[in-house]
Amino acid sequence: MSYNADDIIADVAGEIHSVQGLISGTMQQIVVRLLIEPDVTVYLSLWDEATSTFSGLLKRGDKSQSVMLVVTTVNPKLFGGNLYLTSTPGDMFVFDTSLSEITKFVSR
């Protein structure tokens, strides 16, 4: 997906700590554990097309590049004391280290 860096408004920037997947029949889900602050972890639940998009980005990209920006219409939920953000059809995942949001995150 192509994007204009000036048009991106970030919802979440974080360091990927783990990725766990579940494929059951036609259902696909990935849960990405993102560290967004030193003591704050968010779980990003990806479903169906978002799962495919995210997996493709991980396969293509540099594995050492672990900070990503998520642009989404977030659907936040608390479950077991953890914050989960559920994917929507409009999700976009960006690993571009030249974006200001990622640069700010990395410098913290």
C-alpha positions as CSV (number, residue, x, y, z in Angstrom):
1,M,0.0,0.0,0.0
2,S,1.4,3.4,-0.9
3,Y,1.0,6.4,1.4
4,N,1.9,10.0,1.7
5,A,3.9,10.6,4.9
6,D,2.3,14.0,5.4
7,D,-1.2,12.4,5.4
8,I,-0.5,9.8,8.0
9,I,-2.1,10.3,11.4
10,A,-0.9,7.7,13.8
11,D,-3.1,5.9,16.2
12,V,-0.4,3.7,17.8
13,A,3.3,3.5,17.5
14,G,5.1,0.7,19.3
15,E,7.8,-1.9,19.4
16,I,6.8,-5.4,18.4
17,H,7.5,-7.8,21.2
18,S,5.8,-10.9,19.9
19,V,3.5,-12.1,17.2
20,Q,1.3,-15.2,17.7
21,G,-1.0,-16.6,15.0
22,L,-4.0,-18.8,14.8
23,I,-5.4,-20.3,11.6
24,S,-8.5,-22.4,12.0
25,G,-10.4,-23.3,8.9
26,T,-11.2,-20.0,7.2
27,M,-10.5,-17.9,10.2
28,Q,-7.1,-16.2,10.6
29,Q,-6.0,-14.2,13.6
30,I,-2.7,-12.7,14.7
31,V,-2.1,-11.1,18.0
32,V,0.7,-8.6,18.0
33,R,2.1,-7.5,21.4
34,L,3.2,-3.9,21.2
35,L,5.2,-2.0,23.8
36,I,3.9,1.6,23.4
37,E,5.4,3.1,26.6
38,P,8.1,1.6,29.0
39,D,5.4,-0.1,31.1
40,V,2.5,-0.2,28.7
41,T,1.8,-3.1,26.4
42,V,-1.1,-3.2,23.9
43,Y,-2.4,-6.3,22.2
44,L,-3.3,-5.7,18.6
45,S,-5.8,-8.4,17.3
46,L,-5.6,-8.7,13.5
47,W,-8.2,-10.6,11.6
48,D,-8.6,-11.9,8.0
49,E,-7.3,-9.3,5.5
50,A,-5.4,-7.4,8.2
51,T,-3.6,-10.7,9.1
52,S,-2.6,-11.3,5.5
53,T,-1.4,-7.7,5.1
54,F,0.6,-7.7,8.3
55,S,2.2,-11.1,7.5
56,G,3.2,-9.9,4.1
57,L,4.9,-6.9,5.5
58,L,6.8,-9.0,8.0
59,K,7.9,-11.4,5.3
60,R,9.1,-8.6,3.0
61,G,10.7,-6.4,5.6
62,D,13.9,-6.3,7.6
63,K,13.3,-8.5,10.7
64,S,15.4,-6.1,12.8
65,Q,12.9,-3.3,12.1
66,S,10.6,-3.9,15.1
67,V,8.9,-0.5,15.5
68,M,5.7,0.0,13.6
69,L,3.1,2.6,13.3
70,V,-0.6,1.5,13.2
71,V,-3.1,3.7,11.4
72,T,-6.5,2.3,12.1
73,T,-10.0,3.0,13.2
74,V,-9.3,1.3,16.5
75,N,-11.8,-0.7,18.4
76,P,-10.4,-0.8,22.0
77,K,-11.4,-3.4,24.5
78,L,-10.2,-4.4,28.0
79,F,-9.9,-8.1,28.5
80,G,-8.2,-9.7,31.5
81,G,-6.7,-6.3,32.5
82,N,-5.0,-5.9,29.0
83,L,-5.9,-3.4,26.3
84,Y,-6.7,-5.0,23.0
85,L,-7.1,-3.1,19.7
86,T,-9.1,-5.0,17.1
87,S,-8.4,-4.7,13.4
88,T,-10.8,-3.0,11.0
89,P,-10.8,-3.1,7.2
90,G,-9.1,0.4,7.1
91,D,-5.9,-0.7,9.0
92,M,-2.5,0.3,7.7
93,F,0.8,-0.9,9.1
94,V,3.9,1.2,8.5
95,F,7.5,0.4,9.3
96,D,9.1,3.5,7.7
97,T,11.7,4.8,10.1
98,S,11.7,8.2,8.4
99,L,8.2,9.0,9.7
100,S,8.3,11.4,12.5
101,E,6.0,9.3,14.8
102,I,8.4,6.3,14.5
103,T,11.5,8.6,15.0
104,K,9.9,10.1,18.1
105,F,9.1,6.7,19.5
106,V,12.6,5.3,18.9
107,S,14.2,8.4,20.5
108,R,12.2,7.9,23.8
